[in-house]
Amino acid sequence: MINFNGKCFSSFRAAPEELLSCLTSIPIHSHEMVLIKGRINQLEAHYFSIMAALRRFRVEIPMHFTLDFIQEQSHQLNDFNKKNNEIQILSLKFFRMKEPTNKSPVSPICFLMQMGESSIDATNIELTLYKDHYIFANDYSNLFQTNNSLRELGKVFAYENGFGAAFLVNNHKRLVESTHGAVFLINSDGIQTPPLSEGTANTVLRSSFIEFLKKEIKIQEIETKIAIFSIQQAQEVFLISSANGFIHVTEFRKKKFEIEKSISLRKQFFHYLNR
């Protein structure tokens, strides 16, 4: 079930040819949102994040593409889907409908919306380090789409070597994120995560979690540069993303981590999102 530029179809075969031709190009932007009981969580934050990304890619944004429009399209797809799962993932991808030219450098866009099942249940995995390629420490890397291919390569590397995911590093050889979401380390003196200046993807869920830590847990110094050896000095390590949920890291380079504090944080965070 898909919503292709405002119309729902049971499969890609049913979609019109002019829209399907857009799929031959790489999406200019991909965005994932969590739906809880049919409602997009943190909708306003998602909307402004999407608008900021589309403006940076220099495309023609339709006037009707408002916050309410996104919500309406998700309701339309949810009703068409005829599924009432409590938690779902809404994937939104944007494509250029025409290639940029000298006369028309700013091209119109279309979108593809898909809905998939998700769970907030935590998983426990071992991680490795992927260092064949680096994420560049600049603000262009903050866009999720920029390093998506690198994340996929990192996933393949991790799976081929018997691990559940991999840490990714930047050109300064410091921790950036993981193949399965933003990385957070729990130490005796607080909780740390790499800042956006390190090339970390600026996702809404990551920002929401940092806001939660500052407001509810009263931790102010969260974003900091993290050397790879610092990972093994942490008490607990966990990953968070819309697509993969909350993941506890149990082991990295023979260092075993605890999970008790992060389990408590996970429960508090999802209560914070749902209230």
C-alpha positions as CSV (number, residue, x, y, z in Angstrom):
1,M,0.0,0.0,0.0
2,I,1.4,3.4,-1.1
3,N,0.5,7.0,-1.2
4,F,2.1,8.4,-4.4
5,N,1.8,12.1,-4.6
6,G,-1.6,12.3,-2.9
7,K,-3.3,9.2,-4.3
8,C,-3.3,5.8,-2.7
9,F,-2.6,2.6,-4.7
10,S,-2.5,-1.0,-3.7
11,S,0.8,-1.6,-5.5
12,F,3.3,0.1,-7.7
13,R,1.8,-1.5,-10.7
14,A,-1.4,0.5,-10.2
15,A,0.5,3.9,-10.1
16,P,0.5,6.0,-13.3
17,E,3.6,5.8,-15.5
18,E,4.5,9.5,-15.1
19,L,5.0,9.0,-11.4
20,L,6.8,5.6,-11.7
21,S,9.4,7.2,-14.0
22,C,10.4,9.4,-11.0
23,L,11.6,6.2,-9.2
24,T,14.4,5.8,-11.7
25,S,16.2,8.6,-9.8
26,I,17.6,8.7,-6.3
27,P,15.3,10.4,-3.7
28,I,16.4,13.9,-2.9
29,H,15.2,13.5,0.6
30,S,14.0,10.6,2.8
31,H,12.3,11.0,6.1
32,E,10.8,8.6,8.6
33,M,8.2,9.3,11.2
34,V,6.6,7.2,14.0
35,L,2.8,6.9,14.1
36,I,1.2,6.1,17.4
37,K,-2.4,5.1,17.0
38,G,-2.6,6.8,13.6
39,R,-1.1,10.1,14.9
40,I,2.3,11.3,13.7
41,N,4.4,11.8,16.8
42,Q,6.3,15.2,16.9
43,L,4.5,16.3,13.7
44,E,5.5,19.9,13.8
45,A,9.2,19.1,14.3
46,H,9.1,16.6,11.4
47,Y,7.4,19.2,9.2
48,F,10.0,21.9,9.7
49,S,12.8,19.3,9.3
50,I,11.3,18.2,5.9
51,M,10.9,21.8,4.7
52,A,14.4,22.8,5.7
53,A,15.8,19.8,3.8
54,L,13.8,20.5,0.7
55,R,14.9,24.1,0.6
56,R,18.5,23.0,0.8
57,F,18.0,20.8,-2.2
58,R,16.6,23.7,-4.3
59,V,13.3,22.3,-5.5
60,E,9.8,23.7,-6.1
61,I,7.8,23.1,-2.9
62,P,4.0,23.1,-3.6
63,M,2.0,25.7,-1.7
64,H,-0.4,23.1,-0.5
65,F,2.3,21.1,1.2
66,T,1.5,22.1,4.7
67,L,1.7,20.5,8.1
68,D,-2.0,19.5,7.9
69,F,-1.4,18.1,4.4
70,I,1.1,15.6,5.7
71,Q,-1.2,14.5,8.5
72,E,-4.1,14.2,6.0
73,Q,-2.1,12.1,3.6
74,S,-1.0,9.7,6.4
75,H,-4.6,9.3,7.5
76,Q,-5.6,8.6,3.9
77,L,-2.9,5.9,3.6
78,N,-3.7,4.5,7.0
79,D,-7.4,4.2,6.1
80,F,-6.5,2.6,2.7
81,N,-4.3,0.2,4.5
82,K,-7.1,-1.0,6.8
83,K,-4.6,-1.8,9.5
84,N,-4.9,-0.5,13.1
85,N,-1.5,-1.3,14.5
86,E,-0.7,0.8,17.5
87,I,2.8,1.8,16.3
88,Q,3.8,2.2,12.7
89,I,6.6,3.7,10.7
90,L,5.7,6.3,8.0
91,S,8.4,6.6,5.3
92,L,8.3,9.7,3.1
93,K,10.5,10.1,0.1
94,F,10.7,13.0,-2.3
95,F,11.8,12.8,-6.0
96,R,12.4,15.4,-8.7
97,M,9.7,15.1,-11.4
98,K,12.1,16.8,-14.0
99,E,15.8,17.0,-14.3
100,P,17.2,20.5,-13.6
101,T,18.1,22.5,-16.7
102,N,19.6,25.9,-17.5
103,K,16.2,27.3,-18.1
104,S,14.5,25.5,-15.1
105,P,17.1,24.8,-12.4
106,V,14.4,24.5,-9.7
107,S,12.4,21.4,-10.5
108,P,9.0,20.3,-9.2
109,I,8.8,17.3,-6.9
110,C,6.5,14.4,-6.0
111,F,6.4,12.2,-2.9
112,L,6.1,8.6,-2.1
113,M,4.6,7.6,1.3
114,Q,4.7,4.1,2.7
115,M,3.6,2.6,6.0
116,G,5.3,-0.2,7.8
117,E,5.0,-2.0,11.1
118,S,7.2,-1.0,14.0
119,S,7.7,-1.8,17.6
120,I,9.1,0.1,20.5
121,D,10.4,-3.1,22.0
122,A,14.1,-2.9,22.6
123,T,16.7,-5.3,21.1
124,N,20.2,-6.2,22.3
125,I,23.0,-6.5,19.8
126,E,26.8,-6.6,19.5
127,L,28.5,-3.9,17.4
128,T,31.7,-3.5,15.3
129,L,33.5,-0.5,13.8
130,Y,33.1,0.3,10.2
131,K,36.1,2.4,9.0
132,D,36.4,1.6,5.3
133,H,34.8,5.0,4.5
134,Y,34.3,8.1,6.6
135,I,31.5,10.6,7.1
136,F,32.7,14.1,6.5
137,A,32.3,16.4,9.5
138,N,30.1,19.1,7.9
139,D,26.5,20.3,8.0
140,Y,25.7,18.6,4.7
141,S,26.2,15.3,6.5
142,N,23.4,16.3,8.9
143,L,20.9,15.5,6.1
144,F,20.0,11.8,6.5
145,Q,20.0,11.2,2.7
146,T,23.7,12.3,2.3
147,N,25.3,9.3,3.9
148,N,22.5,6.7,3.5
149,S,24.6,4.6,1.0
150,L,27.5,4.5,3.5
151,R,25.1,3.3,6.2
152,E,24.0,0.5,3.9
153,L,27.6,-0.5,3.3
154,G,28.2,-0.5,7.0
155,K,25.2,-2.7,7.6
156,V,26.5,-5.3,5.1
157,F,29.9,-5.2,6.7
158,A,28.4,-5.8,10.1
159,Y,26.1,-8.6,9.0
160,E,28.9,-10.4,7.1
161,N,31.0,-10.4,10.2
162,G,28.3,-11.6,12.5
163,F,27.4,-8.3,14.2
164,G,24.1,-6.6,14.5
165,A,25.2,-3.1,13.5
166,A,28.3,-0.9,13.2
167,F,29.6,2.4,14.5
168,L,30.5,5.0,11.9
169,V,33.4,7.5,12.2
170,N,34.1,10.8,10.5
171,N,37.2,12.1,8.7
172,H,38.7,13.0,12.1
173,K,38.3,9.4,13.2
174,R,35.8,10.2,15.9
175,L,32.4,8.6,16.5
176,V,29.5,10.0,14.5
177,E,26.6,7.6,14.7
178,S,25.8,4.0,13.8
179,T,24.2,2.1,10.9
180,H,21.0,1.8,13.0
181,G,20.6,5.2,14.5
182,A,22.1,7.9,16.8
183,V,24.5,6.7,19.5
184,F,24.3,7.6,23.2
185,L,26.8,6.7,25.9
186,I,26.0,6.5,29.6
187,N,29.0,7.3,31.9
188,S,29.3,8.0,35.6
189,D,29.2,11.7,34.8
190,G,26.2,11.8,32.5
191,I,25.1,10.9,28.9
192,Q,26.9,11.9,25.8
193,T,26.3,11.8,22.0
194,P,28.3,13.2,19.1
195,P,27.2,16.8,18.1
196,L,25.9,17.8,14.7
197,S,29.3,19.4,13.9
198,E,30.8,15.8,13.7
199,G,28.5,15.0,10.8
200,T,25.7,13.3,12.7
201,A,22.3,13.0,10.9
202,N,20.0,15.6,12.4
203,T,16.9,13.4,12.9
204,V,13.8,14.5,14.8
205,L,13.9,11.5,17.2
206,R,17.5,12.3,18.1
207,S,16.6,15.9,18.8
208,S,13.5,14.9,20.8
209,F,15.6,12.5,22.9
210,I,18.2,15.2,23.7
211,E,15.3,17.6,24.7
212,F,13.9,14.9,26.9
213,L,17.3,14.4,28.7
214,K,17.6,18.1,29.3
215,K,14.0,18.6,30.5
216,E,13.2,15.4,32.3
217,I,16.6,14.0,33.4
218,K,18.2,17.4,33.9
219,I,21.3,16.6,31.9
220,Q,22.7,19.7,30.2
221,E,26.1,18.7,28.7
222,I,25.1,16.0,26.3
223,E,26.6,16.7,22.9
224,T,30.4,16.3,22.8
225,K,33.1,14.9,20.6
226,I,33.7,11.2,21.3
227,A,36.9,9.3,20.5
228,I,36.5,5.7,19.5
229,F,38.4,4.4,22.6
230,S,35.8,6.3,24.8
231,I,33.1,3.9,23.7
232,Q,34.8,1.1,25.7
233,Q,35.0,3.3,28.8
234,A,31.2,3.8,28.9
235,Q,28.9,1.9,31.3
236,E,26.1,1.6,28.8
237,V,25.7,2.3,25.1
238,F,22.4,2.5,23.1
239,L,21.1,3.4,19.7
240,I,17.9,5.2,18.8
241,S,16.1,5.8,15.4
242,S,12.6,5.8,14.0
243,A,13.2,2.8,11.8
244,N,15.0,0.6,14.4
245,G,13.6,1.8,17.7
246,F,15.7,1.5,20.8
247,I,18.7,-0.8,20.6
248,H,20.9,-1.7,23.6
249,V,24.6,-2.4,22.7
250,T,25.7,-5.4,24.7
251,E,29.3,-5.7,23.5
252,F,31.9,-3.8,21.5
253,R,35.6,-5.0,21.1
254,K,35.2,-7.5,24.0
255,K,33.8,-4.8,26.3
256,K,30.5,-5.9,27.7
257,F,28.0,-3.2,28.6
258,E,25.2,-3.0,31.1
259,I,21.6,-2.2,30.0
260,E,19.7,-1.3,33.2
261,K,19.9,2.5,33.0
262,S,19.1,2.6,29.3
263,I,16.0,0.4,29.9
264,S,14.7,2.9,32.4
265,L,15.5,5.8,30.0
266,R,13.6,4.1,27.2
267,K,10.5,3.7,29.2
268,Q,10.6,7.3,30.4
269,F,11.2,8.6,26.9
270,F,8.3,6.8,25.3
271,H,6.1,8.0,28.2
272,Y,7.4,11.5,27.4
273,L,6.5,11.2,23.7
274,N,3.0,9.8,24.4
275,R,1.8,12.4,26.9
